[in-house]
Amino acid sequence: MQARIGKPAPDFETGAFVAGEFKKVKLSNYRGKWVVLCFYPGDFTFV
């Protein structure tokens, strides 16, 4: 499933640093709450 403007974000699971430790998180765990997604596709790559 692809992300589309004006549509709900597709569910995904990823690693995250939460409260001082790395955990697996799923977007669906935050359903009904405000969520801000930030990503940097160019970090740690030669651009």
DOFI-588681 format. One record per residue (C-alpha): residue number from 1; residue in three letters; y, z, x. Coordinates in nm, 2 decimals. Layout:
rec seq NUM&type Ala&north Y&up Z&east X
...
This chain:
rec seq 1&type Met&north 0.00&up 0.00&east 0.00
rec seq 2&type Gln&north 0.35&up -0.09&east 0.13
rec seq 3&type Ala&north 0.67&up 0.11&east 0.09
rec seq 4&type Arg&north 0.91&up -0.05&east -0.15
rec seq 5&type Ile&north 1.27&up 0.03&east -0.22
rec seq 6&type Gly&north 1.32&up 0.22&east -0.55
rec seq 7&type Lys&north 0.95&up 0.31&east -0.57
rec seq 8&type Pro&north 0.76&up 0.63&east -0.48
rec seq 9&type Ala&north 0.65&up 0.65&east -0.12
rec seq 10&type Pro&north 0.28&up 0.58&east -0.06
rec seq 11&type Asp&north 0.07&up 0.89&east 0.02
rec seq 12&type Phe&north -0.02&up 0.94&east 0.39
rec seq 13&type Glu&north -0.15&up 1.20&east 0.62
rec seq 14&type Thr&north -0.01&up 1.27&east 0.97
rec seq 15&type Gly&north 0.03&up 1.53&east 1.23
rec seq 16&type Ala&north 0.34&up 1.75&east 1.22
rec seq 17&type Phe&north 0.49&up 2.05&east 1.40
rec seq 18&type Val&north 0.52&up 2.32&east 1.14
rec seq 19&type Ala&north 0.62&up 2.68&east 1.20
rec seq 20&type Gly&north 0.54&up 2.67&east 1.57
rec seq 21&type Glu&north 0.21&up 2.49&east 1.55
rec seq 22&type Phe&north 0.07&up 2.14&east 1.50
rec seq 23&type Lys&north -0.09&up 2.08&east 1.16
rec seq 24&type Lys&north -0.21&up 1.79&east 0.95
rec seq 25&type Val&north 0.02&up 1.73&east 0.65
rec seq 26&type Lys&north 0.00&up 1.50&east 0.35
rec seq 27&type Leu&north 0.29&up 1.36&east 0.16
rec seq 28&type Ser&north 0.12&up 1.44&east -0.17
rec seq 29&type Asn&north 0.13&up 1.81&east -0.08
rec seq 30&type Tyr&north 0.50&up 1.80&east -0.14
rec seq 31&type Arg&north 0.50&up 1.63&east -0.48
rec seq 32&type Gly&north 0.78&up 1.75&east -0.70
rec seq 33&type Lys&north 0.98&up 1.88&east -0.40
rec seq 34&type Trp&north 1.26&up 1.72&east -0.20
rec seq 35&type Val&north 1.14&up 1.56&east 0.12
rec seq 36&type Val&north 1.32&up 1.39&east 0.40
rec seq 37&type Leu&north 1.12&up 1.15&east 0.61
rec seq 38&type Cys&north 1.25&up 1.08&east 0.96
rec seq 39&type Phe&north 1.09&up 0.85&east 1.22
rec seq 40&type Tyr&north 1.19&up 0.69&east 1.54
rec seq 41&type Pro&north 0.98&up 0.38&east 1.61
rec seq 42&type Gly&north 1.15&up 0.32&east 1.95
rec seq 43&type Asp&north 1.10&up 0.67&east 2.10
rec seq 44&type Phe&north 0.89&up 0.68&east 2.42
rec seq 45&type Thr&north 0.87&up 0.30&east 2.44
rec seq 46&type Phe&north 1.05&up 0.05&east 2.66
rec seq 47&type Val&north 1.32&up -0.12&east 2.45
